[in-house]
Amino acid sequence: MIVRTHMVVTGRVQGVGFRISCSRKAKSLGVAGSVSNRADGSVEVVAEGEQDAVEALQEWCQTGPPFAQVSAVECTSEPPVGDSDFRIT
């Protein structure tokens, strides 16, 4: 089943390679969507794909890359829109 999840990742998540690492992980899982820095210092991730793959990316976001210090991941389900690639914005 195709699902879409909007995540806001807080903590020390900017300037630590979070976006590129997230993009690589998403692509390896076959997940579409996007990742971007937000003005408040958090990172926004939108993930769309098979439920197990999106859940795996969500789990990865709980830790992030080696130099990140994730304090929280807020997730909201959204209706799928048919994204076909994963972008860093």
C-alpha positions as CSV (number, residue, x, y, z in Angstrom):
1,M,0.0,0.0,0.0
2,I,1.3,3.4,-1.0
3,V,1.5,5.9,1.9
4,R,2.8,9.5,2.4
5,T,4.2,10.9,5.6
6,H,5.3,14.4,6.5
7,M,8.0,14.5,9.2
8,V,9.7,17.4,11.1
9,V,13.0,16.3,12.6
10,T,14.3,18.5,15.4
11,G,17.6,18.6,17.3
12,R,21.1,19.1,15.8
13,V,20.1,18.2,12.3
14,Q,21.4,21.0,10.1
15,G,25.0,21.2,9.0
16,V,25.6,17.5,9.7
17,G,24.8,16.0,6.3
18,F,21.2,15.1,7.2
19,R,19.7,16.0,3.9
20,I,22.1,14.2,1.6
21,S,22.1,11.1,3.9
22,C,18.3,11.1,4.1
23,S,18.1,11.4,0.3
24,R,20.5,8.4,-0.2
25,K,18.6,6.4,2.3
26,A,15.2,7.2,0.7
27,K,16.5,6.3,-2.8
28,S,17.9,3.0,-1.5
29,L,14.5,2.2,-0.1
30,G,12.6,3.3,-3.2
31,V,10.9,6.2,-1.4
32,A,9.9,9.4,-3.2
33,G,9.4,12.8,-1.7
34,S,11.8,15.6,-0.5
35,V,14.0,16.8,2.3
36,S,14.7,20.4,3.2
37,N,16.1,22.6,5.9
38,R,13.6,24.9,7.8
39,A,14.3,28.4,9.1
40,D,13.8,27.2,12.7
41,G,16.8,24.7,12.5
42,S,14.7,21.6,11.9
43,V,14.6,19.4,8.8
44,E,11.4,18.6,6.9
45,V,11.0,15.2,5.2
46,V,8.1,14.2,3.0
47,A,8.2,10.5,2.2
48,E,5.9,8.6,-0.2
49,G,6.1,4.9,-1.1
50,E,5.3,1.4,0.1
51,Q,4.4,1.5,3.7
52,D,7.3,-0.7,4.9
53,A,9.8,1.5,3.1
54,V,8.3,4.8,4.4
55,E,8.4,3.3,7.9
56,A,12.0,2.3,7.5
57,L,12.9,5.9,6.5
58,Q,11.0,7.2,9.4
59,E,12.9,4.9,11.7
60,W,16.2,6.1,10.1
61,C,15.2,9.7,10.8
62,Q,15.0,8.9,14.5
63,T,18.8,8.7,14.5
64,G,19.9,10.3,11.2
65,P,23.6,10.4,10.1
66,P,26.5,9.9,12.5
67,F,26.9,13.6,13.5
68,A,23.2,14.4,14.0
69,Q,21.6,14.5,17.4
70,V,17.9,14.0,16.8
71,S,15.7,15.0,19.7
72,A,12.2,14.4,18.1
73,V,10.5,13.4,14.9
74,E,6.9,14.6,14.5
75,C,5.0,12.6,11.8
76,T,1.7,13.3,10.1
77,S,0.1,11.1,7.5
78,E,-1.0,12.7,4.2
79,P,-2.8,11.4,1.1
80,P,-0.3,10.2,-1.5
81,V,0.1,12.6,-4.5
82,G,2.2,10.4,-6.8
83,D,5.7,11.6,-6.3
84,S,8.2,9.7,-8.4
85,D,11.6,10.9,-7.2
86,F,13.3,12.1,-4.0
87,R,14.6,15.7,-4.0
88,I,16.8,17.8,-1.8
89,T,15.2,21.3,-1.6
